[in-house]
């Protein structure tokens, strides 16, 4: 799954309400305010960033609605945006939320200070794992993940061109169907925690030595801790090797993540969850 890229342009509130048909309940908040428009490449969503708020507009999919559920449930538990107003109109979700402080952890400052970055990413993972999951509204274990993956494979939604180079082809799996079968037959034991579900660098905000925000929570819920570790590991690797962003940062080894976490790597689980994410 590719990490998001954005295009930005300045617009005012009049063009927002006209171009995007923003519901009245949300328009009242953004009246007379300027914003930056981020057109997110692969998600079918548009994000408008204001001084205090962020407005996200996207199809009202199950993922979008889960995002709102998780943000509300996580208030007071983790640093996540507050839901200011949420409206669904004609199959489209309009989510106005508070703006998190800090910078994405893929910001150039953090890529140039990898020890600080790794310390904070490890702290963020531990923050997630400390959340009480006893009444979590969403379960994102392997049963749920593989069922959703199977549906995507059946509907032809898997983009094999966006996969890691060796996932499909002569040295990998013949097609998504074969990968799905392998995943079904090789399920690892699970260590259930509260999982972000997409713990990649653009989804974790940092500032002044602290984790200040988690965003894009549609895949969050009770899941295996190694899912987050695996996606964080892959995100670190590709942010530093130039796959994301184009700039190569020398002398960085993503294996340093395990030292920051104080655990030994489980390479089989890492490979499993990275392969599972190829179907999303």
SULCOR-V928129 format. One line per field, one symbol per residue. phi: phi as a letter, one per 20 degrees, with the letter a starting at -180 (. if undefined). Layout:
# SULCOR-V928129
phi: ???
This chain:
# SULCOR-V928129
phi: .fefccdcbebdfffffffdlfggfegffegmcebdedefgddmdccdddfdccdddagefgffffgfgffffegndbfcfefebccdclmcedddcfefendgfefggffecfffgffffffffffffeffefcffcdcffgfffffffffffemeeeffeeggdfdogecefagfffgffffecfefddfbfdfnbfdgfecdcalmcedadcldfdfqfbfffffffffgffggefeenfdnneedfmdcfffgfffemcefdfffgfgfffgffed
